[in-house]
Amino acid sequence: MKSTKFAFYLNKYFIVYLPNTRGSTPATIDSYRYAFILFLCFTEEKGIPADEIEVSDLTYPLVLEFLAWLQEKRGNSIATRNQRQAAINSFIGYLMYEFPDYLVEYQLILRIPVKKAPQKEISYLKTDGVRLLMEQIDTHTRTGQRDFVMLTLLYTTGIRVSELIHIKVKDISLSAPATLLVHGKGQKSRYVPLIKEAAKILQNYVGKFGLDNEKSLNEWLFKNHLKEKFSRQGVNYVVKKYVGRARTKDKILVPNDFSPHKMRHSIAMGLLDSGVDLIYIRDLLGHVSVKTTEVYMRADAARKRKAIEAASQEIVPAENPEWENNTTLKEWLKNFNRQY
């Protein structure tokens, strides 16, 4: 197999640039790696073997065609398509410094707009739904005790599944005020406060599972039946199991598509209901920008509007508030009462 400049720099990009220069996480590297596997599948369909692609083949029309292929032929969602585009853009940003002769072409690729997907309605559990879900766990068994603590942490802290499975015993601080050191996206860490009830449940768990000693500090807090660190799929399986049980009791309180990530939505909406400031919710969830957290504010506004309409539909016609069609409250204010 002959070596091309494309193959050489793609290898250097994954082996050196992403882990060392960019400091990308293994999850990001793996996501980008799969994007280029798909890209090579695409070029082979076009008659360009993977081991013959040159840097000069990476053009604006080819990338556009690849992104269209992802959606039309592979049936990828807009979000997935945008993730693959991010991988291509990252590689292009790396090549710009290696091949300045192609700068104009690379700038065209980087200007390909990211597709906007329609905002989905946030799915979450209300307090009654969470209570019903937790009641399905048999806490008389070791597995049940572990699952109960896992779901308790997911709900009371709003951490991501990827953050949950990476918690080690040493990340817990149970002396008042109790906190949890969470390792989030982009290798960013943050301290998350634990409510008293959650801290007590966690302390009992650590004691019962023999993790309350110095030798256990580097052990994973949650292990599967093989005594290994949980995977995302493992947590999904656990949650799905109890969702199935809860739905035999009440299919309205617990939706069939409920997932661990929607437990995160549940705490966010619960905090918003309680009047907690959006900035605090942002910090708790580990969002980089409050703009990400604003999705809960818009969902809350939509929910309240529906409740008002339901109570007054006989005298007030249904109407979509103008701000719901704008990205942010600030944009709505900019356009409000504008003279045409």
C-alpha positions in Angstrom: 0.0 0.0 0.0 1.4 3.3 -1.0 1.6 6.2 1.4 -0.2 9.4 0.5 0.1 12.8 2.2 -3.5 12.5 3.2 -2.8 9.2 5.0 0.3 10.6 6.6 -1.3 13.8 8.0 -4.5 12.0 9.0 -2.4 9.6 11.1 -0.4 12.5 12.6 -3.7 14.3 13.3 -5.1 11.4 15.3 -1.8 10.3 17.0 -0.2 13.6 17.8 -2.4 16.6 17.2 -5.7 15.6 18.9 -4.4 14.0 22.1 -1.3 16.2 22.6 -1.9 19.6 20.9 -5.6 19.9 21.4 -5.9 17.7 24.5 -9.0 16.0 23.1 -10.7 13.3 25.2 -10.7 9.7 24.1 -14.4 10.0 23.4 -13.9 13.0 21.0 -11.0 11.2 19.3 -13.2 8.1 18.8 -16.1 10.2 17.5 -13.8 11.9 14.9 -12.2 8.5 14.0 -15.6 7.1 13.1 -16.4 10.2 11.1 -13.4 9.5 8.9 -14.2 5.9 8.6 -17.5 7.0 7.1 -15.7 9.5 4.9 -13.5 6.8 3.5 -16.6 4.6 2.8 -18.1 7.5 1.0 -15.0 8.2 -1.2 -14.7 4.5 -2.1 -18.3 4.6 -3.3 -17.2 7.4 -5.6 -14.4 5.3 -6.9 -11.5 6.7 -4.8 -9.9 3.9 -2.8 -9.0 4.9 0.8 -5.2 4.3 0.2 -5.2 6.6 -2.9 -6.9 9.8 -1.5 -4.7 12.8 -1.7 -4.9 16.1 0.3 -5.9 17.8 -3.0 -9.1 15.6 -3.1 -10.4 17.2 0.0 -12.5 19.9 -1.7 -15.6 22.0 -0.9 -17.8 20.1 -3.4 -16.6 16.7 -2.0 -17.3 17.7 1.6 -20.8 19.0 0.6 -21.6 15.8 -1.1 -20.3 13.8 1.9 -22.6 15.7 4.3 -25.6 15.1 1.9 -24.7 11.4 1.7 -24.8 11.1 5.4 -28.4 12.2 5.6 -29.8 10.9 2.3 -28.0 7.5 2.1 -27.2 6.7 5.7 -30.3 8.3 7.2 -28.2 10.3 9.8 -30.0 12.9 11.8 -29.1 16.6 11.5 -27.3 16.4 14.9 -25.2 13.4 13.7 -24.5 15.1 10.4 -23.3 18.1 12.3 -21.0 16.0 14.5 -19.4 14.5 11.3 -19.0 18.0 9.9 -17.2 19.1 13.1 -14.7 16.3 12.7 -14.0 17.3 9.1 -13.7 21.0 10.1 -11.2 20.1 12.9 -9.0 18.2 10.4 -9.2 21.1 7.9 -8.2 23.5 10.6 -5.1 21.3 11.2 -4.3 21.1 7.5 -4.5 24.9 6.9 -1.1 25.3 8.6 0.5 22.3 6.7 -0.8 23.2 3.2 -1.3 27.0 2.9 -1.6 26.6 -0.9 -5.1 25.1 -0.3 -6.1 27.9 2.1 -8.9 29.3 -0.2 -10.5 25.8 -0.6 -10.2 25.1 3.1 -11.9 28.4 4.0 -14.8 27.5 1.7 -15.2 24.1 3.5 -15.1 25.9 6.9 -17.9 28.2 5.8 -20.3 25.4 5.1 -23.1 26.2 7.5 -24.1 23.9 10.3 -27.7 22.7 9.8 -30.2 23.7 12.3 -32.5 21.0 13.7 -36.0 21.8 15.0 -36.0 22.1 18.8 -37.5 19.0 20.3 -39.7 19.2 23.3 -37.8 18.4 26.4 -38.9 15.1 28.0 -38.5 14.8 31.7 -40.1 13.3 34.9 -42.0 15.2 37.4 -41.5 14.5 41.1 -44.3 11.8 41.1 -42.6 10.1 38.1 -39.2 10.1 39.8 -40.7 8.6 43.0 -42.5 5.9 41.0 -39.3 5.0 39.2 -37.2 4.8 42.4 -39.9 2.6 44.1 -39.2 -0.1 41.5 -35.7 -0.8 42.8 -35.3 -3.6 45.3 -32.9 -2.1 47.8 -32.7 -5.4 49.7 -30.1 -6.7 47.2 -26.6 -5.4 46.5 -27.5 -4.8 42.9 -30.6 -2.9 43.9 -28.6 -0.8 46.5 -26.1 0.1 43.8 -28.8 1.0 41.3 -30.6 3.1 43.8 -27.5 5.2 44.5 -26.7 5.6 40.8 -30.2 6.9 40.0 -30.2 9.1 43.1 -27.0 10.8 42.0 -28.2 11.2 38.4 -31.4 12.9 39.7 -30.1 15.0 42.6 -26.9 16.3 40.8 -27.9 16.4 37.2 -24.6 14.9 36.1 -24.1 13.2 32.7 -23.9 9.4 32.4 -20.3 9.8 31.2 -19.6 11.7 34.4 -21.3 9.2 36.6 -19.4 6.2 35.3 -16.0 8.0 35.8 -16.6 8.7 39.5 -13.9 7.2 41.8 -14.2 6.8 45.6 -11.6 9.6 46.0 -14.0 12.0 44.2 -16.4 11.9 47.1 -16.3 14.3 50.0 -18.9 13.5 52.6 -17.9 16.0 55.3 -20.2 19.0 55.4 -20.8 20.5 53.0 -20.8 17.2 51.0 -19.5 17.5 47.4 -18.8 15.4 44.4 -15.8 16.0 42.1 -17.1 15.4 38.5 -14.9 15.1 35.5 -16.9 16.5 32.6 -16.7 17.2 28.9 -13.4 18.5 27.5 -11.5 17.3 30.6 -13.1 20.0 32.6 -13.8 19.2 36.3 -16.2 20.8 38.7 -17.5 20.3 42.2 -21.2 19.4 42.5 -22.9 19.9 45.9 -24.7 16.9 47.4 -28.0 17.3 49.3 -28.0 15.8 52.8 -30.3 12.9 51.8 -28.0 12.0 48.8 -24.9 12.3 51.0 -26.4 10.0 53.6 -27.4 7.4 51.0 -23.9 7.6 49.4 -22.2 7.2 52.8 -24.3 4.0 53.6 -23.4 2.7 50.1 -19.7 3.3 50.6 -19.8 1.5 53.9 -21.8 -1.5 52.8 -19.7 -2.0 49.7 -16.4 -1.8 51.7 -15.2 1.3 49.9 -14.6 3.4 53.1 -10.9 2.7 53.3 -7.7 4.2 51.9 -7.0 1.2 49.6 -10.3 1.8 47.8 -9.7 5.5 46.9 -8.8 4.8 43.3 -11.6 2.3 42.7 -14.6 3.1 40.6 -17.6 4.0 42.7 -20.0 1.9 40.6 -19.0 -1.5 39.1 -21.0 -3.9 36.9 -21.4 -7.6 37.5 -17.9 -8.3 36.1 -16.4 -5.9 38.8 -15.5 -3.5 36.0 -16.3 0.2 35.4 -19.8 0.7 34.1 -20.3 1.6 30.4 -22.9 4.0 29.0 -24.8 1.0 27.7 -24.8 -0.5 31.2 -26.4 2.5 32.8 -28.9 2.7 30.0 -29.8 -0.9 30.6 -30.3 -0.3 34.3 -32.5 2.7 33.8 -34.5 1.0 31.0 -35.2 -2.0 33.4 -36.8 0.2 36.0 -38.6 2.3 33.5 -40.2 -0.9 32.2 -41.3 -1.8 35.7 -42.7 1.7 36.4 -44.7 1.7 33.2 -46.6 -1.4 34.3 -47.9 0.8 37.2 -48.4 4.1 35.4 -47.6 4.8 31.7 -48.4 8.5 32.0 -46.0 9.4 34.7 -43.0 7.5 33.1 -42.7 7.8 29.3 -41.4 4.8 27.4 -38.5 6.8 25.9 -37.2 7.9 29.3 -33.4 7.7 29.5 -30.6 8.6 31.9 -30.0 11.9 30.1 -33.6 12.8 30.7 -33.0 12.4 34.4 -30.7 15.4 33.9 -33.6 17.3 32.3 -35.8 16.4 35.2 -33.6 18.0 37.9 -33.1 21.1 35.7 -36.8 21.6 35.2 -37.4 20.9 38.9 -34.9 23.6 39.9 -36.5 26.0 37.5 -39.9 25.3 39.0 -38.4 26.1 42.4 -37.2 29.5 41.3 -33.5 28.6 41.1 -31.4 31.1 39.0 -30.5 29.9 35.5 -26.8 30.7 36.2 -26.8 28.2 39.1 -28.4 25.6 37.0 -25.8 26.2 34.3 -23.0 25.6 36.8 -24.6 22.5 38.3 -25.1 20.9 34.9 -21.6 21.9 33.7 -22.7 23.9 30.7 -20.1 26.1 29.1 -22.6 28.8 28.3 -25.9 29.9 29.9 -27.3 29.8 26.3 -27.3 26.0 26.5 -29.2 26.2 29.8 -31.8 28.6 28.3 -33.5 25.6 26.6 -35.0 24.8 30.0 -36.3 28.4 30.4 -38.0 28.2 27.0 -39.5 24.8 27.8 -40.8 26.2 31.1 -42.3 29.2 29.3 -44.0 26.9 26.8 -45.3 24.6 29.6 -46.7 27.5 31.6 -48.4 28.9 28.5 -50.1 25.6 27.8 -51.3 25.5 31.4 -52.8 29.0 31.1 -54.4 28.2 27.8 -56.0 25.0 29.2 -57.5 27.0 32.1 -58.8 29.9 29.9 -59.4 28.3 26.5 -63.0 29.3 26.5 -62.3 33.0 26.6 -58.8 33.4 25.3 -57.8 31.9 21.9 -54.6 29.9 21.7 -51.6 32.0 20.6 -47.9 31.4 20.3 -45.9 34.0 22.1 -43.5 35.8 19.8 -40.4 35.1 21.9 -40.7 31.3 21.3 -39.7 31.8 17.7 -36.5 33.5 18.7 -33.2 31.9 19.9 -32.9 34.1 23.0 -34.9 36.5 25.1 -32.4 39.2 24.0 -33.2 38.7 20.3 -36.9 39.0 21.1 -36.4 42.2 22.9 -34.3 43.6 20.0 -37.2 42.9 17.6 -40.0 43.8 19.9 -42.1 46.8 18.8 -39.8 47.4 15.8 -41.3 49.9 13.3 -41.4 48.7 9.7 
